[in-house]
Amino acid sequence: MPSESALRLVWIYPDLLSTYGDQGNVLVLEHRARSRGIPVETLHVRSADPVPESGDIYLLGGGEDRPQMLGAERLRRDGGLQRAADRGAVVFAVCAGYQLIGREFGGDEGQPVPGVGLLDIASGRGEKRAVGELAAEVAPELGLPTLTGFENHMGVTRLGPGVKPLSRTLVGTGNGDGTEGAYAGRIVGTYLHGPALARNPALADLLLRWVVGDLAPIDDTWYEQLRKERLAAVLS
């Protein structure tokens, strides 16, 4: 188990929800924390294992329909992620992970499947797969620059009154209604693959600040060059 002195990252179900390289989000958080002298311990929790409640940041990635349904069932039965979120832990979920932390999502035949219920969202199947670059203006209260990333999903997500959209799409589909992702408190979901945090280091730092407070600056020259290139290609 992670120690009390380190930042504790918990990577949920890499055997089910790690189809699109989303584990890179874990690596980005590790790198940006350690670059500032913050010790990090990362726990990979496979689907047969209990989810610890003592983590600081929980991450979920994307996956296909059957692994998504299995992951949701096991997380509901385990309850560890829900208890961690209840005590204020940060949760960052991508694509299938985003959908399954909502109230319900569409199964492999379109039937509604109960989610974990951390976000007041419900997802179903759209008529057309959303594939391609995505750029979106982040909710002003989060104080983040434009998001850039890649989406690949059939999902259409409806946001309930208990959440706010993470951003509003400039390019791409996102939730299907002009918004992208959702957040409530310290729980964030997004359709951005990529991994999302490699293109959006300010979002990674927001997740870290929610746990450790103010952060020392680090050299983001390479990150910013990548962001400018991708945004210029998408928004031109």
Disulfide bonds with the S-S distance in Angstrom:
none
